[in-house]
């Protein structure tokens, strides 16, 4: 008996609703019989969320699943897999496209689909559709999603800029549109933010083929995980530049805290990992977009773990640590990247370097480092 093939699934994301809808329509036209699943988070009423299944000719099915919790994204996840499994029965459709609502980020949805029964459904692609004319305006928009009526729950504190950045950097495929010809600076910015992404015009006949080539959710997660992130490389094109700042000396927490605003506002987008002198074992992630900064614990440095535990860490993590390995500090290091038009390399580099421990502070050793400023305690959730 021939083993049934799973239903291919493509996830389509994007804050720019018109671009995303057009990309979905392009896929439906390119693959006869394909369907798109969309949860309309604009029209939630009486704790029920409208869901449509449509093909290139129009809506085929409507539903109103009940929300078991106030988080709209959670409700989408609860309903999505049962819907896809029902579409997979009998393999009546050659493709299902998940048309995500505006501010839903693709990573959680992609990982949900990747974990579903492989004999029934298969994640073959993740794309974000965007209008390049909106690239810089979105990356500089510090508005909370709540202000734009885009929040997914009462507790959703994301901004337009950081949501858009994650939509942009997670997929392996970007579907682009614009008014007229794309500006070279916009293409350079995209290239530097996510240089491994495959970029295609939104109406390209190759879009469907690219979306069906396969998607590795584990590799995508590792590419963004702070300890092993595939960060941007040094670049300078069409007035857009990326600075990579890599140092193997700890940062003084007090001086860094004082300089946070200047550093954060120096670039549209900055990412990476950092090492604070008073927290020698804590790998901290740096994530900033549009002037908003998030610094969080991202686990321990590999050097802070017993060697016996290293084999339990993902291979990508061990490779990243090996590239940064220092004979005294192990993988502890500063590795931050800053991408923006009109980057002032020299001023930013001087500011960052001024936050490192001085020679005298460094020579005093780790025991003294732990007694330095507690400026980051509140930011990192350390009890007073």
Wavefront OBJ file of the C-alpha trace (Angstrom):
o trace
v 0.000 0.000 0.000
v 1.312 3.417 -0.951
v 2.063 5.575 2.066
v -0.083 8.755 1.963
v 1.874 11.974 1.541
v 1.360 14.726 4.110
v -0.410 17.988 3.329
v 2.211 20.698 2.594
v 1.740 23.785 4.765
v 3.168 27.272 4.227
v 3.028 29.981 6.901
v 2.578 33.544 5.590
v 3.195 36.417 8.023
v 3.458 40.193 7.847
v 2.305 43.370 9.541
v 1.650 44.847 6.116
v -1.801 43.342 5.537
v -2.130 44.216 1.851
v 1.241 42.695 1.003
v 0.544 39.526 3.005
v -2.916 39.057 1.467
v -1.484 39.527 -2.016
v 1.248 36.956 -1.322
v -1.341 34.452 -0.137
v -3.431 35.061 -3.247
v -0.330 34.558 -5.390
v 0.241 31.137 -3.799
v -3.410 30.131 -4.235
v -3.312 31.074 -7.932
v -0.022 29.258 -8.482
v -1.165 25.962 -6.913
v -4.640 24.956 -8.194
v -6.732 23.523 -5.373
v -4.686 25.167 -2.633
v -6.539 26.675 0.328
v -5.733 29.417 2.831
v -6.698 29.386 6.508
v -7.185 32.748 8.200
v -8.274 33.658 11.736
v -9.730 37.178 11.804
v -8.649 38.708 15.089
v -10.376 41.982 14.152
v -13.794 40.387 14.455
v -13.703 38.471 17.749
v -17.137 38.618 19.393
v -18.647 36.766 22.359
v -15.323 34.937 22.838
v -15.589 33.469 19.354
v -12.972 34.003 16.665
v -13.952 33.900 12.960
v -11.988 31.437 10.859
v -12.237 31.135 7.073
v -10.905 28.576 4.625
v -10.724 29.935 1.090
v -9.282 29.043 -2.281
v -8.503 31.196 -5.306
v -12.209 31.508 -6.109
v -13.469 32.531 -2.676
v -14.476 31.263 0.778
v -15.124 27.527 1.051
v -15.814 27.246 4.768
v -16.436 29.439 7.808
v -16.151 28.679 11.493
v -16.287 30.501 14.831
v -14.221 28.493 17.334
v -14.632 29.493 20.957
v -11.651 31.074 22.702
v -10.717 29.294 25.895
v -8.453 32.187 27.023
v -8.066 35.928 26.315
v -4.874 35.458 24.280
v -5.889 35.545 20.610
v -2.651 33.939 19.444
v -3.201 31.061 21.881
v -6.697 30.617 20.480
v -5.293 30.463 16.952
v -2.851 27.764 18.032
v -5.633 25.766 19.697
v -7.732 25.760 16.515
v -5.082 25.559 13.832
v -3.874 21.956 14.028
v -7.388 20.433 14.142
v -8.297 22.560 11.121
v -5.207 21.451 9.194
v -5.767 17.794 10.090
v -9.313 18.017 8.749
v -8.005 19.542 5.503
v -5.431 16.759 5.205
v -8.066 14.010 5.172
v -8.215 12.455 1.725
v -5.550 14.857 0.442
v -8.146 16.917 -1.385
v -5.811 19.921 -1.362
v -2.237 20.129 -2.665
v -1.323 22.975 -0.282
v -2.584 24.808 2.808
v -1.425 28.389 3.403
v -1.704 29.833 6.917
v -2.592 33.494 6.441
v -1.535 34.859 9.830
v -3.218 37.926 11.264
v -1.118 41.109 11.206
v 0.885 40.986 14.443
v 1.113 37.208 14.879
v 4.767 36.181 14.722
v 5.565 33.166 12.559
v 7.968 31.301 14.845
v 5.430 29.960 17.364
v 3.037 28.929 14.589
v 5.780 27.286 12.521
v 7.027 25.301 15.504
v 3.473 24.201 16.301
v 2.992 22.859 12.779
v 6.451 21.244 12.730
v 5.531 19.323 15.894
v 2.211 18.034 14.465
v 1.813 14.470 13.133
v 4.310 14.275 10.277
v 2.283 11.698 8.383
v -0.596 14.187 8.063
v 0.902 17.662 7.615
v 4.349 18.969 6.713
v 5.723 22.486 7.132
v 7.328 23.326 3.786
v 7.881 27.056 4.037
v 7.635 30.227 6.105
v 7.472 33.618 4.424
v 6.942 37.201 5.436
v 5.400 39.596 2.936
v 6.359 43.252 3.120
v 6.196 46.507 1.253
v 9.761 47.807 1.121
v 8.399 51.378 1.223
v 7.292 50.576 4.793
v 10.547 48.928 5.889
v 12.147 51.890 7.670
v 8.846 53.328 8.986
v 8.015 49.977 10.615
v 11.504 49.498 12.059
v 11.381 52.969 13.618
v 7.839 52.733 14.993
v 8.062 52.537 18.769
v 4.281 52.467 19.257
v 2.911 49.671 21.380
v 0.757 47.249 19.413
v -2.084 48.282 21.705
v -1.928 51.831 20.298
v -2.350 50.417 16.776
v -5.135 47.972 17.786
v -2.787 45.100 16.988
v -2.249 43.574 20.447
v -3.044 39.878 20.813
v -3.917 40.003 24.517
v -4.320 42.552 27.310
v -0.788 41.681 28.446
v 0.769 42.103 24.973
v 3.488 44.730 25.449
v 5.270 44.351 22.114
v 5.957 47.315 19.859
v 5.365 47.601 16.124
v 9.127 47.749 15.501
v 10.194 44.680 17.480
v 7.272 42.615 16.159
v 8.147 43.522 12.589
v 11.833 42.722 13.166
v 10.995 39.201 14.346
v 8.620 38.689 11.415
v 11.441 39.780 9.121
v 14.312 37.752 10.583
v 12.684 34.359 11.220
v 11.467 33.205 7.755
v 13.706 31.866 5.016
v 11.619 33.588 2.337
v 10.664 37.255 1.940
v 7.960 38.266 -0.559
v 8.500 41.885 -1.562
v 6.388 44.594 -3.102
v 6.684 48.371 -3.394
v 5.510 51.365 -5.357
v 7.749 51.513 -8.410
v 11.308 50.190 -8.121
v 12.710 49.199 -4.703
v 15.184 51.677 -3.273
v 18.730 50.247 -3.227
v 19.088 51.357 0.409
v 16.000 49.339 1.391
v 17.349 46.220 -0.321
v 20.729 46.758 1.368
v 18.995 47.045 4.745
v 17.089 43.807 4.146
v 20.248 42.065 3.016
v 22.166 43.112 6.115
v 19.362 42.278 8.551
v 18.757 38.807 7.097
v 21.384 37.955 4.505
v 20.400 34.269 4.238
v 16.770 34.957 3.283
v 15.560 34.214 -0.226
v 13.905 37.377 -1.577
v 11.343 37.296 -4.384
v 8.839 39.750 -5.816
v 5.409 39.164 -4.341
v 3.898 38.085 -7.674
v 6.892 36.060 -8.858
v 6.002 32.725 -10.503
v 8.826 31.233 -8.416
v 7.219 32.179 -5.087
v 5.204 28.969 -4.740
v 8.176 26.790 -5.637
v 10.367 28.561 -3.072
v 7.667 28.209 -0.398
v 7.488 24.452 -0.968
v 11.193 23.632 -0.720
v 11.066 22.685 2.968
v 11.589 24.416 6.296
v 13.711 23.305 9.261
v 12.127 24.791 12.399
v 14.998 23.653 14.632
v 17.584 25.336 12.411
v 15.503 28.514 12.255
v 15.271 28.642 16.049
v 19.014 28.043 16.439
v 19.723 30.847 13.956
v 18.003 33.323 16.310
v 18.813 31.806 19.717
v 21.086 34.340 21.492
v 23.765 31.800 22.415
v 24.195 30.580 18.852
v 22.623 33.313 16.714
v 23.707 33.728 13.125
v 24.275 37.456 13.512
v 24.787 39.950 10.667
v 28.281 40.478 9.277
v 30.168 43.742 8.761
v 28.754 45.496 5.694
v 28.398 48.896 4.065
v 26.260 49.473 0.975
v 24.044 52.281 -0.346
v 24.402 54.262 2.882
v 23.399 51.311 5.098
v 26.022 49.752 7.364
v 26.431 47.002 9.921
v 28.969 47.233 12.730
v 30.035 44.065 14.532
v 31.387 44.739 18.021
v 33.251 41.767 19.486
v 35.315 42.008 22.661
v 36.620 39.487 25.213
v 36.532 41.739 28.276
v 33.483 42.153 30.559
v 31.300 45.240 30.597
v 31.046 47.517 33.617
v 27.340 47.375 34.539
v 27.125 50.951 35.762
v 28.763 52.569 32.743
v 26.794 50.404 30.318
v 23.514 51.270 32.019
v 24.293 54.985 31.756
v 25.073 54.615 28.034
v 22.064 52.438 27.133
v 20.042 55.182 25.473
v 22.922 56.360 23.290
v 23.756 52.801 22.240
v 20.165 51.757 21.616
v 19.366 54.819 19.500
v 22.524 54.489 17.404
v 20.926 51.956 15.036
v 17.556 50.852 13.700
v 18.323 47.277 14.730
v 20.855 45.732 17.088
v 21.165 42.186 18.388
v 23.581 39.913 20.153
v 24.889 38.661 23.461
v 26.789 40.377 26.236
v 28.792 39.666 29.372
v 28.371 41.854 32.451
v 31.224 41.803 34.931
v 28.944 41.391 37.966
v 27.186 38.390 36.351
v 30.067 36.206 35.149
v 27.969 33.102 34.517
v 24.936 34.740 32.851
v 24.708 35.025 29.082
v 22.528 38.063 28.425
v 20.689 38.717 25.166
v 20.502 42.180 23.598
v 17.573 42.912 21.290
v 16.782 46.478 20.200
v 14.576 47.894 17.428
v 13.287 51.397 16.860
v 14.835 52.719 20.070
v 13.261 50.047 22.306
v 15.664 47.698 24.075
v 15.167 44.302 25.693
v 17.976 42.699 27.745
v 17.198 39.273 29.168
v 18.837 36.238 30.712
v 19.504 33.652 27.991
v 20.917 30.909 30.187
v 24.502 30.287 31.321
v 27.650 30.610 29.269
v 28.895 27.211 28.173
v 32.070 27.820 30.193
v 29.912 28.119 33.334
v 28.568 24.587 32.890
v 30.314 21.353 33.928
v 32.068 19.818 30.927
v 29.885 16.734 31.296
v 26.867 18.896 30.458
v 28.286 20.290 27.232
v 27.164 17.325 25.152
v 23.591 18.024 26.230
v 23.708 21.415 24.528
v 22.675 21.765 20.857
v 25.469 21.400 18.312
v 24.922 24.984 17.076
v 25.505 26.246 20.613
v 28.765 24.304 20.947
v 30.007 25.540 17.573
v 29.227 29.171 18.476
v 31.050 28.760 21.791
v 34.087 27.239 20.070
v 34.329 30.227 17.730
v 34.380 32.625 20.704
v 36.528 30.465 23.005
v 39.111 32.292 25.123
v 41.738 30.361 27.096
v 40.762 32.115 30.336
v 37.106 33.135 29.919
v 35.786 30.384 27.656
v 32.899 31.584 25.482
v 32.213 34.683 27.586
v 32.402 37.640 25.215
v 30.662 40.685 23.815
v 29.122 40.075 20.389
v 26.722 42.801 19.283
v 25.706 43.901 15.798
v 24.253 47.271 14.786
v 22.536 47.834 11.422
v 21.209 51.175 10.213
v 21.402 53.852 7.538
v 23.958 56.590 8.321
v 25.770 54.593 10.997
v 28.347 56.574 12.976
v 30.877 53.756 13.387
v 33.510 55.667 15.339
v 31.184 57.235 17.908
v 29.343 53.972 18.528
v 32.560 51.980 18.861
v 34.019 54.527 21.297
v 30.841 54.488 23.390
v 30.801 50.702 23.562
v 34.507 50.437 24.369
v 34.140 53.001 27.157
v 31.741 50.611 28.899
v 34.309 47.811 29.167
v 36.290 47.320 32.353
v 39.428 49.463 32.520
v 42.804 47.753 32.871
v 42.796 48.335 36.643
v 39.220 47.036 37.008
v 40.008 44.023 34.882
v 43.171 43.197 36.831
v 41.226 43.262 40.128
v 39.639 39.973 39.085
v 36.214 38.281 39.155
v 35.777 38.507 42.923
v 35.905 42.314 42.726
v 33.812 42.419 39.545
v 30.881 40.919 41.440
v 30.828 43.957 43.766
v 30.409 46.501 40.953
v 27.238 48.494 40.268
v 23.868 46.776 40.652
v 22.335 49.028 37.983
v 20.896 46.083 36.030
v 19.192 44.375 38.966
v 15.778 45.937 38.347
v 15.976 45.480 34.566
v 16.836 41.802 34.938
v 14.282 41.130 37.636
v 16.678 40.688 40.583
v 14.825 41.222 43.904
v 15.861 44.302 45.851
l 1 2 3 4 5 6 7 8 9 10 11 12 13 14 15 16 17 18 19 20 21 22 23 24 25 26 27 28 29 30 31 32 33 34 35 36 37 38 39 40 41 42 43 44 45 46 47 48 49 50 51 52 53 54 55 56 57 58 59 60 61 62 63 64 65 66 67 68 69 70 71 72 73 74 75 76 77 78 79 80 81 82 83 84 85 86 87 88 89 90 91 92 93 94 95 96 97 98 99 100 101 102 103 104 105 106 107 108 109 110 111 112 113 114 115 116 117 118 119 120 121 122 123 124 125 126 127 128 129 130 131 132 133 134 135 136 137 138 139 140 141 142 143 144 145 146 147 148 149 150 151 152 153 154 155 156 157 158 159 160 161 162 163 164 165 166 167 168 169 170 171 172 173 174 175 176 177 178 179 180 181 182 183 184 185 186 187 188 189 190 191 192 193 194 195 196 197 198 199 200 201 202 203 204 205 206 207 208 209 210 211 212 213 214 215 216 217 218 219 220 221 222 223 224 225 226 227 228 229 230 231 232 233 234 235 236 237 238 239 240 241 242 243 244 245 246 247 248 249 250 251 252 253 254 255 256 257 258 259 260 261 262 263 264 265 266 267 268 269 270 271 272 273 274 275 276 277 278 279 280 281 282 283 284 285 286 287 288 289 290 291 292 293 294 295 296 297 298 299 300 301 302 303 304 305 306 307 308 309 310 311 312 313 314 315 316 317 318 319 320 321 322 323 324 325 326 327 328 329 330 331 332 333 334 335 336 337 338 339 340 341 342 343 344 345 346 347 348 349 350 351 352 353 354 355 356 357 358 359 360 361 362 363 364 365 366 367 368 369 370 371 372 373 374 375 376 377 378 379 380 381 382 383 384
